[in-house]
Every structure is written in structure tokens, then in C-alpha cells.
Amino acid sequence: MKKKIGATAVFVLIFAVCFALADGITGKWAGMLKLPDNSTISLNYAFKADSDKLTGIAVMPPQGEVSITDGMINGNEFSFNVPVPNGNAPHTGKLYGDSIVLHIVYKGQHLQATLKRSN
């Protein structure tokens, strides 16, 4: 009986942690993206988590504000696309409390940025 209660408690705890991490991405995030030529551009995102779905906007020069597409959340990892001229820029990331490590593929280049909560 104690094993069943213990196993159930562990399952509930894991579920609660995953749910908290998924909802933890909701909000505004900002950071700098270093380009291969050593220049930087600012990145700003506003995310909304709904179960395993991720929606929101990206503010990226020169396009300005763009709605993200195909957003998915799996625990503390997530992915989405940002429409860019002539295609999409796939984004994958991992949530670490109040920071995000974001990997972006843009025109064949693999870029990385760290975002911090900005709200």
C-alpha cells in the first residue's frame, strides 16, 4: 500500500513540475543575438503557454512584430517557427527558470541566444 501511495505521489509531483515549467514560459522575454560577423541584434518575444501549445509574437529586426507558428511545448523544452522572407526560421529552446537558451536556424546558420524574463 505504501508503495502505491509513494508511486502516486511521485507521479503527481512530476506532472506538477512539468505543468509549472510549461506555464513558466508565459510572458515577455528579451535578449541579444550575436551574429557570425560579431554584430548583435535585439530579440524580444511574448509567449503564451496553453497545455502543450505555444503561441505568441517575436519582435525581430527588420520584420518587426511577427506571430510565431507551430509552437509546441514538451516539459521544459519548446519549439516554434518565425516567418521570415522566403521561409521560416525554426527556433528550439529550453526553459531554465527565468532564462531561456534559444537555438535559431536562419538561412542555414545555427545561432544561439540567451533570453531573460522582461516583464
BELHUCOR-V532185 format. One line per field, one symbol per residue. psi: psi as a letter, one per 20 degrees, with the letter a starting at -180 (. if undefined). burial: # if it has 24 or more other ideal C-beta (glycine too) atoms within 12 Angstrom, else .. A space follows every 50 residues. Layout:
psi = ???
burial = ???
This chain:
psi = ghgggggggggggggggggggghiipaqqqappprhjjrqqqppqoqopn djqpraqpopqihbpppqrkpqpncjqrqrqoprpkbqoppqrppmdkqp ppppoolipoqqqpqqpj.
burial = ....................######..###.#.........#######. ...#######.....#.#..###...######......#######....# .###.#....#####....
